[in-house]
Amino acid sequence: ELDPVPGAYVPIIKLEMDGIPIDLLFARLAMDSIPEDLHIDERHLKDIDEPTVRSLNGTRVASAILQLVPDVANFRTTLRCIKLWAKKRGIYSNALGFLGGVAWALLTARVCQLYPYACPASLLARFFRVYSNWKVGGSTGTAVPVLLCAITEGTLNLGLKVWNPKKHPREKYDLMPVLTPCYPCMNSTFNMTITNLTVLLSEFKRAQDIAVKIEEGEGDWEELFAPSDFFTHYKNFVMIETSALSQDEHRRWEATVESKLRHLIKKIEVIPHAAGAHPYPKPVAWPSSGTEVYSSHFFLALMIRIDDKQPGRTVDLNVAVREFKDMVCEWNQFNPATMSVTASHVRRSDLPAHVRPSLKKRRKRKREAPREPTDGREAKAARTDDQLFTPVKGEVGGAGAEEAKRARQLSQVRTGLLARADATPAVAAAGLPLLADPVADDEL
């Protein structure tokens, strides 16, 4: 699996070696030869283009962090725990507007600077305490940037752009700027959306509460690192399906759609009655059905605004999805004959079977003590979840899928799971969602 991404903000070559994913950067220096003991500093940024400057920033930032933290061993141990926690909670993804590896490293390094003599366990607890109370942007005003050292304009007058809200007014609206310590100073969280910031602060608060219980001897670490309950926490989703006729094409097409999803999130944030869209951090592969089509899904959980004065609300996703689809189809390698992208609104009960197991576990916990079913209607109502949610076989995206969907809805109506027969709207053949149903109060 070898995929060049020349059009990325930092051009990379994505590859996998021995099961380990690797992002390979490239930089061309203005030198006749490269010595083995090269230490890259500001003078090597002369006479090179901006993509190369951004590529070189990776190794320069890593070296600077190790020089700026008081205890490298404690920093590394704490960072490993933070990254594990972020991946478990579904908030580790720079492409989708959360935080990437560099941003998490900078946040951890700043806490290490604030508490230079703390052990990793104490640093972990203080990490959540610090950032759950950090002043961020948005409706609260201008954010306070996370800095490891003072921002410098450089010593060689190279004229490279440095993060500075006074010179660049747009940067005043960065939601949670986490700045790199090397010249030129950049914001490593420029992709962040309002929805993602809300989710991030919620996770910081949850982790802080658990850390306090652990310090008091009333909690355990397993609760802190518990996986996210994404598919059981929300009830309405936007499901984006990417398909291609070859595995190689699908891998590149999937990565392209993923890189544009944050734009769809921003479009949904401004839709009336929509509070945002929480993205699932990775694509979900569609189980092979024996066909020659490779498919996967991205999921965005719809966050609906609660308004007591207007109990019936309609969220119109048509314009946002249409603009997103036009955007991704502008990719220079897009082939309409072999690639496709569709989007639809689905309820939690209509999620594909391969993402539904966590939902069944939650239903089992909430179920009352079992009782012996009687004949007639009570016997039907006492069916197990496995019987109730048995998927109906059929071709994905074709008539078989529609028949399966109708069969599931009919089964759910008969058992009283749906309040009305028209709970899920039909999806247009082009893949664009129609008006999402008004969200009932009992579903919020």
Secondary structure as UniProt FT lines:
FT   STRAND          2..5
FT   TURN            6..7
FT   STRAND          12..17
FT   TURN            18..19
FT   STRAND          20..25
FT   TURN            36..37
FT   HELIX           42..45
FT   TURN            46..47
FT   HELIX           50..68
FT   HELIX           72..88
FT   TURN            89..90
FT   TURN            94..97
FT   HELIX           101..114
FT   TURN            116..117
FT   HELIX           120..132
FT   TURN            139..140
FT   TURN            165..167
FT   HELIX           169..173
FT   STRAND          178..179
FT   TURN            188..191
FT   HELIX           194..215
FT   TURN            216..217
FT   HELIX           221..224
FT   HELIX           230..233
FT   STRAND          236..244
FT   HELIX           247..269
FT   TURN            272..273
FT   STRAND          274..279
FT   STRAND          284..285
FT   STRAND          294..304
FT   TURN            308..309
FT   HELIX           318..328
FT   TURN            329..330
FT   TURN            332..333
FT   TURN            336..338
FT   STRAND          339..347
FT   HELIX           348..350
FT   HELIX           353..355
FT   HELIX           357..366
FT   HELIX           377..381
FT   HELIX           385..388
FT   TURN            396..397
FT   HELIX           399..414
FT   TURN            415..416
FT   TURN            421..422
FT   TURN            429..430
FT   HELIX           441..443
//
